[in-house]
Amino acid sequence: GIEYKLAKCCNPIYGDDIFAYISTQGIKIHRMSCPNAPEIISRFGYRVIQARWSGKGTDGYIVAVRVTGNDDINIVTGVTSVINKVPGVTLRSINIETQAGLFQGSFVVMVKDTATLTGLLKHIRSVKGVKSAERLT
């Protein structure tokens, strides 16, 4: 029943290890692996409190996924096809660049929790030509 906002610097999703930071704009939820976590904790430790997810996440969470692989005409089709087939995942946007035979894409998706994201990344890595797929912070 406490109002909070999810920090934009690390985009926590249901299932992430998190902490709460009491800022001047209210309570912000950060991932423990947030790039800003060390500074927040060391400089403002008195404003940091333990936090955990309660219940089950029902809303979707926006996550960016970076995919790299061989620059093949079918790779984007393969990745988007996999994204569309994973239950609980919605594709929101795509940004793709190619250079020297390699493709790098940023796929923004909506997921329900970390388990869904983990499954999605596993499926994307199985696409022929994909070298890596990882969550962006």
N, C-alpha and C positions, 0 to 999 in steps of 0.2 A: 503493500500500500504506500510505499515511499516513491515520490517522483524522482526520476533519474533520466539521464541522457547517455547514449552510447557514444564514446569518444570517436571522433572522425579520424584520428591519427592511427588507430589500430583496428577499427571496425570489429569489435567483439561480437561473436555469435554464440547462441545457446550451446553450452558444452565446453567453451573455452575456460581456462583458468583465468580468473578475473580478480580485480580489486577495485574499490571505490575511492575516488578522490573528491574531497569536498572543496570545490572551487568557488570563486566569487559568483559564478553563474549557476551554482547548484551542484548536485552530485553527478559526477561523470564516471562511467564504468569503462575501465581500461583492461586490456589483456595483460597478463603477467609478462608476456613476451613483447609488450609494446616498446617501440624504440625510445619512447619518452619515459618509460617506467623507472630506469635507474636514477634519472635526474629528479623526477617527482618524488620518489621515495627518499632520496638523500636530502633534498632541499626542503621538502614539505611533508616529512614523515608523520608529523603531528596531524596532518589532514587526511592521511590514508587510513582506511579501515578495511577489514576483511570483508569479502563479498562472495556470494555464491548464487547460482541460478536457483530459482525455486519453481516448482511445478514443471511443466513441459512447455517449451517454446512453441507458440502457435503462430506467431507472425513470422514472415520471412525476413531474412537478413541479407543485405547486399554484400557480396564478396567479389573481389577481383581475382582472377586466376590468370597467371602468365603461362603460356604454352609455347615451347620452342620445338622446332623440328625441321625436317627437310622441306625445301620449297617445292612442294608437289601440288599440282592443280587440284587434287582431290582431298588434300589434308584438311582444309577448312570445312569442307562438306562432311568429312568423317567426324571431326570434332563437334560440329554443331549437331550432327545426327545423334551422337552419343549424349550430348547435353540434353537434347529433347526427349531422349528415352529414359533418363534417370528420374524416377518418381520423386516429387518434392523439389525439383529444380526448374527454375524459369530463367531463360536467357534474356538479359536486359540490353546489352550492347556488346559490340565487337570493334576492336581496333587492331589492324594487322599491318605489319611491315615486313618487307623481305629485303635481304641483302646477302650477297655472295652465296647464294644457294641455300640460305637458311631463312626460315620464316619464324617470326615472333609475333604472337598475338596476345592481346589482353581481352579476356572474356569476362564481362561483368554479369554475374548470375545472382539469383535470389535462392537461398537455401533455408531449410528449417533449423538445421543444427550442424554440429561438427561431424557427426556420423554421416550425414548426407553428403557433406563436403568431402570427407575422406573417400567415400564410395565414388563420388564424381571424379575425383583426381585419379583414382585407380582405373576407372573406365577410360578416361582421356589418355592416360599413359599406354593403354593397350591399342590405341589407334595406330595403324601402320604409318611409320615415318615420324611419330612424335618422339622426341628425345627427353623432354621433361615437361612436367605440369606442376605448378606450385601456387600456393596462396600468396597474394601480395598483401603487404601491410598498408 
